[in-house]
Amino acid sequence: MPLHKTTSYRTQRGLTLVELMVTVAVLAILASIGIPGFQALVAQNRATSTANDLLASLQFARSAAIANGQDITVCPGATDCTSGGQWEGGWIVLGEDGSGNPEILRAQASPGSSIDIDGAEEWVFSNTGTLEGQTIIDFDIQVASAERTVCMSLAGNARIIDGDETCP
């Protein structure tokens, strides 16, 4: 009977230190490539979301002006249009109740930090849905490198464009 040399095989469990370090290095490289693109995507989404919120408030104000047969104002602030607030802090849609007193029809909270909004002090829609005493209006909304513009014509038609375009 021949003598056999017996070898014992140990089953490997887990990862070796070299395999773990290679995996961590690959993940670090992928993260360094992906994070800047993700930040740009987040900035674009925040700018678009803020522009959509502002556009929705403007369209609501125009509809309310037509439906109620009265002037409706959209302005920055939380309680009234006389405080001279900043658009970044939120805005309100202001009408009048049946007694002629100011009434907040809709309020929009602040869209968050690091957002710059440049535009008119207030927008007033007449009972016909047109803008009163103003030319074509635009709002520039900027978040980091992403920019959106809300354009509204005197007739009350509005749309959102990219920041590198100009309002027609």
Secondary structure, 3 states (H helix, E strand, C coil): CCCCCCCCCCCCCCCCHHHHHHHHHHHHHHHHHHHHHHHHHHHHHHHHHHHHHHHHHHHHHHHHHHHHCCCEEEEECCCCCCCCCCHHHCEEEEEECCCCCEEEEEEECCCCCCEEEECCCCEEECCCCCECCCCCEEEEEEECCEEEEEEECCCCCEEEEECCCCCC
